[in-house]
């Protein structure tokens, strides 16, 4: 039996059926969340240690590390990254064609683990 495949739009959330706007928000939040997780794990912080640094509760850190993207806003994730010493830069490029969504990426300054 042959599997059906479809080309990706470049945004998994769009491919899952979210609206273009919501898919872009989710993509940015996912990237930010992955960076927070990477720093916390890279520093080998316990959840209680991370909670203290981030100014949140340990259950909130647990939600973060389990990828509960629905519980975190972009602002909250940026705040967490800055508390961890990261410098966040959001870059949006205007598309050449109006039917193409803007290319968005998140850049972080060097963070010591």
C-alpha positions as CSV (number, residue, x, y, z in Angstrom):
1,X,0.0,0.0,0.0
2,X,1.4,3.4,-1.0
3,X,1.3,6.2,1.5
4,X,0.0,9.6,0.5
5,X,2.3,12.5,1.1
6,X,1.8,16.2,0.8
7,X,4.4,18.9,0.5
8,X,5.0,21.0,3.6
9,X,4.2,24.6,3.8
10,X,7.2,25.2,6.0
11,X,5.1,25.6,9.1
12,X,3.9,22.4,10.7
13,X,1.1,24.2,12.5
14,X,-0.3,25.4,9.1
15,X,0.0,21.9,7.8
16,X,-2.1,20.7,10.8
17,X,-4.9,23.1,9.7
18,X,-4.4,26.2,11.9
19,X,-5.1,29.5,10.3
20,X,-2.1,31.3,8.8
21,X,-2.1,33.8,11.7
22,X,-2.4,31.3,14.5
23,X,0.2,29.0,12.8
24,X,2.7,31.9,12.8
25,X,2.1,32.6,16.5
26,X,2.5,28.9,17.3
27,X,5.7,28.7,15.3
28,X,7.3,31.6,17.1
29,X,6.1,30.3,20.5
30,X,7.5,26.9,19.7
31,X,10.9,28.2,18.8
32,X,11.0,30.3,21.9
33,X,9.9,27.4,24.1
34,X,12.6,25.2,22.6
35,X,15.3,27.7,23.4
36,X,14.1,28.0,27.0
37,X,14.1,24.2,27.3
38,X,17.6,24.0,25.8
39,X,19.0,26.5,28.3
40,X,17.4,24.8,31.3
41,X,18.6,21.4,30.2
42,X,22.0,22.7,29.1
43,X,22.6,24.1,32.6
44,X,21.2,20.9,34.1
45,X,18.9,22.9,36.3
46,X,16.4,21.1,38.5
47,X,12.8,22.3,38.1
48,X,12.9,24.0,41.4
49,X,16.1,25.9,40.5
50,X,14.7,26.9,37.1
51,X,11.5,28.0,38.8
52,X,13.4,30.3,41.1
53,X,15.4,31.8,38.2
54,X,12.3,32.3,36.0
55,X,10.1,33.6,38.8
56,X,7.5,31.0,38.4
57,X,6.4,27.8,40.2
58,X,7.8,24.4,39.8
59,X,4.6,23.1,38.2
60,X,4.9,25.9,35.6
61,X,8.4,24.7,34.8
62,X,7.1,21.2,34.4
63,X,4.5,22.4,31.9
64,X,7.3,24.3,30.0
65,X,9.6,21.2,29.8
66,X,6.7,19.0,28.7
67,X,6.0,21.4,25.8
68,X,2.6,22.7,26.9
69,X,2.8,25.5,24.3
70,X,-0.9,26.4,24.9
71,X,0.0,27.6,28.4
72,X,2.7,30.1,27.5
73,X,2.4,33.5,25.6
74,X,5.2,34.9,23.5
75,X,5.8,37.6,26.0
76,X,6.1,35.1,28.9
77,X,8.7,33.0,26.9
78,X,10.7,36.1,26.0
79,X,10.7,37.2,29.7
80,X,11.9,33.7,30.6
81,X,14.7,33.8,28.1
82,X,15.9,37.2,29.3
83,X,15.9,36.0,32.9
84,X,18.1,33.1,31.7
85,X,20.5,35.7,30.2
86,X,19.5,35.5,26.5
87,X,19.2,38.4,24.2
88,X,16.2,37.8,22.0
89,X,15.8,39.3,18.5
90,X,12.8,38.7,16.4
91,X,13.4,39.2,12.7
92,X,10.5,39.4,10.2
93,X,11.1,39.7,6.5
94,X,8.5,41.1,4.2
95,X,7.5,38.7,1.4
96,X,8.1,39.6,-2.2
97,X,4.7,38.2,-3.2
98,X,1.6,39.2,-1.2
99,X,0.4,35.6,-1.1
100,X,3.5,34.4,0.7
101,X,3.5,34.7,4.5
102,X,6.4,36.6,6.0
103,X,9.6,34.7,6.9
104,X,10.0,35.0,10.7
105,X,13.0,33.8,12.7
106,X,14.1,34.2,16.3
107,X,17.7,34.9,17.1
108,X,19.3,34.6,20.5
109,X,22.5,36.1,21.7
110,X,25.1,33.8,23.3
111,X,23.9,32.2,26.5
112,X,26.3,30.5,28.9
113,X,25.3,27.0,30.0
